[in-house]
Amino acid sequence: QVQLVESGGGLVQAGGSLRLSCAASGSIFTINNMGWYRQAPGKQRELVALITSGGYTNYRDSVKGRFTLSRDNSRNTVTLQMNSLKPEDTAVYYCKATISINSYSANAYWGQGTQVTVSS
């Protein structure tokens, strides 16, 4: 069983900062991509930022320059530092990881979601 535990959501004023963390645990053989998605009410879930096992990052255009995704392979964690937050960043943020539990297959795993609310 693989579990993703998220932390760091909350309420912040526009222009402020939040830091989201996600830790993977359980029957992990390897972790490939790991990152964050978000879903606002009435909208589809969208990629926020992703980082590969080699440290390559991919950000959606609207967060480039404001958000930074980092990875600590020793702890199987990713951290999303969110600065200069805007009301449009308000959403439930979900951690996602592509994980192999053995040498034959890999699956996507999701955290339970953490609410980020940015007030104006």
GROMACS elastic network, one bead per residue, 0.5 to 0.9 nm:
[ bonds ]
;  ai    aj funct       b0    kb
    1    25     6  0.83114   500
    1    26     6  0.54222   500
    1    27     6  0.54916   500
    1    28     6  0.83358   500
    1   101     6  0.84835   500
    2    24     6  0.69530   500
    2    25     6  0.57178   500
    2    27     6  0.56712   500
    2    28     6  0.68714   500
    2    99     6  0.84121   500
    2   101     6  0.82109   500
    2   109     6  0.74090   500
    3    23     6  0.80704   500
    3    24     6  0.56795   500
    3    25     6  0.53541   500
    3    26     6  0.61378   500
    3    27     6  0.88166   500
    3   109     6  0.76307   500
    3   110     6  0.80004   500
    3   111     6  0.72883   500
    4    22     6  0.63458   500
    4    23     6  0.55537   500
    4    25     6  0.65827   500
    4    26     6  0.89297   500
    4    95     6  0.70970   500
    4    96     6  0.78142   500
    4    97     6  0.80687   500
    4   109     6  0.73471   500
    4   110     6  0.64694   500
    4   112     6  0.77718   500
    5    21     6  0.80735   500
    5    22     6  0.54218   500
    5    23     6  0.52655   500
    5    24     6  0.65512   500
    5    25     6  0.82361   500
    5    95     6  0.81416   500
    5   111     6  0.60557   500
    5   112     6  0.76011   500
    5   113     6  0.89657   500
    6     9     6  0.83780   500
    6    20     6  0.71048   500
    6    21     6  0.56162   500
    6    23     6  0.66715   500
    6    94     6  0.79057   500
    6    95     6  0.68689   500
    6   111     6  0.64608   500
    6   112     6  0.74581   500
    6   113     6  0.70701   500
    6   114     6  0.67859   500
    7    19     6  0.83160   500
    7    20     6  0.56989   500
    7    21     6  0.52802   500
    7    22     6  0.65221   500
    7    23     6  0.88617   500
    7   114     6  0.69853   500
    8    18     6  0.68630   500
    8    19     6  0.55302   500
    8    21     6  0.62450   500
    8    22     6  0.89625   500
    8   114     6  0.76361   500
    8   115     6  0.88723   500
    8   116     6  0.86045   500
    9    18     6  0.70689   500
    9    19     6  0.73859   500
    9    20     6  0.62745   500
    9    21     6  0.89429   500
    9    92     6  0.86758   500
    9    93     6  0.80866   500
    9   114     6  0.54047   500
    9   115     6  0.53475   500
    9   116     6  0.50736   500
    9   117     6  0.80537   500
   10    18     6  0.76662   500
   10   114     6  0.79565   500
   10   115     6  0.61266   500
   10   116     6  0.50977   500
   10   117     6  0.61880   500
   10   118     6  0.84865   500
   11    18     6  0.86233   500
   11   115     6  0.82338   500
   11   116     6  0.61448   500
   11   118     6  0.59364   500
   11   119     6  0.74107   500
   12    15     6  0.82912   500
   12    16     6  0.60309   500
   12    17     6  0.70434   500
   12    18     6  0.74533   500
   12    85     6  0.80380   500
   12   116     6  0.79771   500
   12   117     6  0.63484   500
   12   118     6  0.50403   500
   12   119     6  0.62942   500
   13    16     6  0.55198   500
   13    17     6  0.83022   500
   13    85     6  0.76201   500
   13    86     6  0.81124   500
   13    87     6  0.82771   500
   13   117     6  0.83007   500
   13   118     6  0.53510   500
   13   120     6  0.61106   500
   14    17     6  0.84519   500
   14    84     6  0.69350   500
   14    85     6  0.53275   500
   14    86     6  0.50511   500
   14    87     6  0.62925   500
   14   118     6  0.56762   500
   14   119     6  0.56419   500
   14   120     6  0.53160   500
   15    83     6  0.70333   500
   15    86     6  0.63892   500
   15   118     6  0.86412   500
   15   120     6  0.88507   500
   16    82     6  0.83355   500
   16    83     6  0.61277   500
   16    84     6  0.54375   500
   16    85     6  0.55238   500
   16    86     6  0.82897   500
   16   118     6  0.82969   500
   17    81     6  0.74993   500
   17    82     6  0.53873   500
   17    84     6  0.61991   500
   17    85     6  0.61164   500
   18    80     6  0.82902   500
   18    81     6  0.63051   500
   18    82     6  0.52202   500
   18    83     6  0.67337   500
   18    85     6  0.80827   500
   18   116     6  0.84021   500
   19    79     6  0.69108   500
   19    80     6  0.56626   500
   19    82     6  0.58776   500
   19    83     6  0.85122   500
   20    78     6  0.82742   500
   20    79     6  0.56036   500
   20    81     6  0.64851   500
   20    82     6  0.78439   500
   20    93     6  0.87548   500
   20   114     6  0.86691   500
   21    77     6  0.69750   500
   21    78     6  0.57789   500
   21    80     6  0.63239   500
   21    81     6  0.86423   500
   21    95     6  0.84677   500
   22    35     6  0.84188   500
   22    36     6  0.88486   500
   22    76     6  0.83362   500
   22    77     6  0.53965   500
   22    78     6  0.53623   500
   22    79     6  0.64574   500
   22    80     6  0.86287   500
   22    95     6  0.63147   500
   22    96     6  0.87198   500
   22   111     6  0.80301   500
   23    75     6  0.72757   500
   23    76     6  0.57508   500
   23    78     6  0.67028   500
   23    79     6  0.88741   500
   23    95     6  0.88952   500
   24    28     6  0.83367   500
   24    31     6  0.88926   500
   24    75     6  0.80876   500
   24    76     6  0.54769   500
   24    77     6  0.62463   500
   24    78     6  0.88443   500
   24    97     6  0.80206   500
   25    28     6  0.69594   500
   25    75     6  0.89356   500
   25    76     6  0.73432   500
   26   101     6  0.88800   500
   27   100     6  0.86536   500
   27   101     6  0.56977   500
   27   102     6  0.84626   500
   28    31     6  0.71311   500
   28    99     6  0.66868   500
   28   100     6  0.62910   500
   28   102     6  0.75549   500
   29    99     6  0.72814   500
   29   100     6  0.52998   500
   29   102     6  0.54205   500
   29   103     6  0.72965   500
   30    53     6  0.89474   500
   30    98     6  0.86866   500
   30    99     6  0.58045   500
   30   100     6  0.51351   500
   30   101     6  0.68946   500
   30   102     6  0.79165   500
   30   103     6  0.86082   500
   30   106     6  0.87355   500
   31    34     6  0.74410   500
   31    52     6  0.85865   500
   31    53     6  0.67058   500
   31    73     6  0.87841   500
   31    76     6  0.78806   500
   31    97     6  0.70560   500
   31    98     6  0.60742   500
   31   100     6  0.63491   500
   31   101     6  0.88089   500
   31   106     6  0.89398   500
   32    51     6  0.85189   500
   32    52     6  0.58522   500
   32    53     6  0.51183   500
   32    54     6  0.85482   500
   32    97     6  0.71496   500
   32    98     6  0.53640   500
   32    99     6  0.59247   500
   32   100     6  0.77915   500
   32   106     6  0.88787   500
   33    50     6  0.66505   500
   33    51     6  0.56511   500
   33    53     6  0.60533   500
   33    96     6  0.81402   500
   33    97     6  0.57324   500
   33    98     6  0.53129   500
   33    99     6  0.77730   500
   34    49     6  0.86522   500
   34    50     6  0.57247   500
   34    51     6  0.54769   500
   34    52     6  0.63940   500
   34    53     6  0.78392   500
   34    71     6  0.83851   500
   34    77     6  0.85519   500
   34    78     6  0.71077   500
   34    95     6  0.75302   500
   34    96     6  0.56841   500
   34    98     6  0.63353   500
   34    99     6  0.86280   500
   35    47     6  0.83344   500
   35    48     6  0.76998   500
   35    49     6  0.56061   500
   35    51     6  0.59237   500
   35    52     6  0.85584   500
   35    69     6  0.76336   500
   35    78     6  0.68029   500
   35    79     6  0.83963   500
   35    80     6  0.81994   500
   35    94     6  0.84065   500
   35    95     6  0.57474   500
   35    96     6  0.54070   500
   35    97     6  0.64279   500
   36    46     6  0.88232   500
   36    47     6  0.64489   500
   36    48     6  0.54873   500
   36    49     6  0.54548   500
   36    50     6  0.63852   500
   36    69     6  0.88114   500
   36    78     6  0.88830   500
   36    80     6  0.78053   500
   36    93     6  0.66004   500
   36    94     6  0.55561   500
   36    96     6  0.58421   500
   36    97     6  0.86078   500
   37    45     6  0.65266   500
   37    46     6  0.54048   500
   37    49     6  0.70205   500
   37    50     6  0.85566   500
   37    92     6  0.83946   500
   37    93     6  0.56821   500
   37    94     6  0.51092   500
   37    95     6  0.63567   500
   37    96     6  0.71291   500
   38    44     6  0.84369   500
   38    45     6  0.54470   500
   38    46     6  0.54902   500
   38    47     6  0.65541   500
   38    48     6  0.65442   500
   38    89     6  0.86465   500
   38    90     6  0.86901   500
   38    91     6  0.58304   500
   38    92     6  0.54165   500
   38    94     6  0.57734   500
   38    95     6  0.86032   500
   38   113     6  0.84501   500
   39    42     6  0.82792   500
   39    43     6  0.62312   500
   39    44     6  0.59246   500
   39    46     6  0.63709   500
   39    90     6  0.85441   500
   39    91     6  0.52280   500
   39    92     6  0.53019   500
   39    93     6  0.65343   500
   39    94     6  0.80398   500
   40    43     6  0.53582   500
   40    44     6  0.72770   500
   40    45     6  0.73995   500
   40    88     6  0.87274   500
   40    89     6  0.83784   500
   40    90     6  0.66076   500
   40    92     6  0.62621   500
   40    93     6  0.87452   500
   41    44     6  0.83056   500
   41    91     6  0.72255   500
   41    92     6  0.85661   500
   43    46     6  0.86333   500
   46    60     6  0.86893   500
   47    50     6  0.75835   500
   47    59     6  0.76908   500
   47    60     6  0.65698   500
   48    58     6  0.83069   500
   48    59     6  0.58692   500
   48    60     6  0.54712   500
   48    61     6  0.87965   500
   48    62     6  0.86613   500
   48    63     6  0.72739   500
   48    67     6  0.87786   500
   48    93     6  0.87073   500
   49    57     6  0.70392   500
   49    58     6  0.54787   500
   49    60     6  0.63925   500
   49    63     6  0.84035   500
   49    67     6  0.82044   500
   49    68     6  0.81201   500
   49    69     6  0.66356   500
   49    80     6  0.81276   500
   50    56     6  0.81138   500
   50    57     6  0.55272   500
   50    58     6  0.51280   500
   50    59     6  0.65888   500
   50    69     6  0.73008   500
   50    96     6  0.87330   500
   51    54     6  0.78754   500
   51    55     6  0.57700   500
   51    56     6  0.53690   500
   51    58     6  0.64154   500
   51    59     6  0.89324   500
   51    69     6  0.70690   500
   51    70     6  0.73732   500
   51    71     6  0.73842   500
   51    78     6  0.83978   500
   52    55     6  0.51519   500
   52    56     6  0.52371   500
   52    57     6  0.65814   500
   52    58     6  0.87777   500
   52    71     6  0.87842   500
   53    56     6  0.75189   500
   53    71     6  0.83823   500
   53    73     6  0.79540   500
   55    70     6  0.78326   500
   55    71     6  0.72131   500
   57    68     6  0.89812   500
   57    69     6  0.72457   500
   57    70     6  0.83926   500
   58    69     6  0.88120   500
   59    62     6  0.81548   500
   59    63     6  0.66325   500
   59    64     6  0.60028   500
   59    67     6  0.81468   500
   59    68     6  0.85430   500
   59    69     6  0.85572   500
   60    63     6  0.58636   500
   60    64     6  0.65578   500
   61    64     6  0.53608   500
   61    65     6  0.88840   500
   62    65     6  0.86441   500
   62    66     6  0.85452   500
   63    66     6  0.53591   500
   63    67     6  0.56022   500
   63    68     6  0.87018   500
   63    82     6  0.84916   500
   63    89     6  0.87525   500
   64    67     6  0.61256   500
   64    68     6  0.80337   500
   65    68     6  0.76625   500
   65    83     6  0.86907   500
   66    81     6  0.82359   500
   66    82     6  0.61538   500
   66    83     6  0.51205   500
   66    84     6  0.59994   500
   66    85     6  0.76367   500
   67    80     6  0.66742   500
   67    81     6  0.55048   500
   67    83     6  0.59654   500
   67    84     6  0.83827   500
   67    85     6  0.88497   500
   68    79     6  0.80050   500
   68    80     6  0.56527   500
   68    81     6  0.51017   500
   68    82     6  0.66367   500
   68    83     6  0.84298   500
   69    78     6  0.69262   500
   69    79     6  0.56751   500
   69    81     6  0.63975   500
   69    82     6  0.87526   500
   70    77     6  0.84925   500
   70    78     6  0.55852   500
   70    79     6  0.52974   500
   70    80     6  0.66078   500
   70    81     6  0.82576   500
   71    74     6  0.89401   500
   71    75     6  0.87510   500
   71    76     6  0.75766   500
   71    77     6  0.58357   500
   71    79     6  0.63699   500
   72    75     6  0.56402   500
   72    76     6  0.59271   500
   72    77     6  0.52565   500
   72    78     6  0.62091   500
   72    79     6  0.82501   500
   73    77     6  0.65076   500
   73    78     6  0.83424   500
   74    77     6  0.79223   500
   75    78     6  0.88147   500
   78    95     6  0.87545   500
   82    85     6  0.65827   500
   83    86     6  0.89775   500
   85    88     6  0.82716   500
   85    89     6  0.65229   500
   85    90     6  0.87689   500
   85   118     6  0.67174   500
   86    89     6  0.53935   500
   86    90     6  0.75757   500
   86   118     6  0.61170   500
   86   119     6  0.77890   500
   86   120     6  0.77240   500
   87    90     6  0.55923   500
   87   117     6  0.73340   500
   87   119     6  0.57315   500
   87   120     6  0.61980   500
   88    91     6  0.80422   500
   88   118     6  0.75976   500
   89   116     6  0.75439   500
   89   117     6  0.74482   500
   89   118     6  0.67018   500
   90    93     6  0.88151   500
   90   115     6  0.78090   500
   90   116     6  0.53890   500
   90   118     6  0.54547   500
   90   119     6  0.83400   500
   91   114     6  0.84621   500
   91   115     6  0.61192   500
   91   116     6  0.55276   500
   91   117     6  0.66065   500
   91   118     6  0.88460   500
   92   113     6  0.58079   500
   92   114     6  0.53893   500
   92   116     6  0.59718   500
   92   117     6  0.84240   500
   93   111     6  0.88724   500
   93   112     6  0.88116   500
   93   113     6  0.52829   500
   93   114     6  0.52398   500
   93   115     6  0.61568   500
   93   116     6  0.68547   500
   94   110     6  0.66268   500
   94   111     6  0.55975   500
   94   112     6  0.65903   500
   94   114     6  0.65438   500
   94   115     6  0.89341   500
   95   109     6  0.82039   500
   95   110     6  0.56741   500
   95   111     6  0.50134   500
   95   112     6  0.78480   500
   95   113     6  0.69771   500
   95   114     6  0.87863   500
   96   108     6  0.68326   500
   96   109     6  0.56042   500
   96   111     6  0.64236   500
   97   107     6  0.82207   500
   97   108     6  0.56602   500
   97   109     6  0.52912   500
   97   110     6  0.66422   500
   97   111     6  0.87282   500
   98   106     6  0.65879   500
   98   107     6  0.55434   500
   98   109     6  0.62695   500
   98   110     6  0.89972   500
   99   102     6  0.89934   500
   99   105     6  0.85723   500
   99   106     6  0.53355   500
   99   107     6  0.55347   500
   99   108     6  0.62849   500
   99   109     6  0.72212   500
  100   103     6  0.68396   500
  100   104     6  0.76943   500
  100   105     6  0.57698   500
  100   107     6  0.63513   500
  100   108     6  0.88013   500
  101   104     6  0.81992   500
  101   105     6  0.70194   500
  101   106     6  0.66031   500
  101   107     6  0.81207   500
  102   105     6  0.62513   500
  102   106     6  0.76574   500
  103   106     6  0.82990   500
  110   113     6  0.81402   500
  111   114     6  0.84726   500
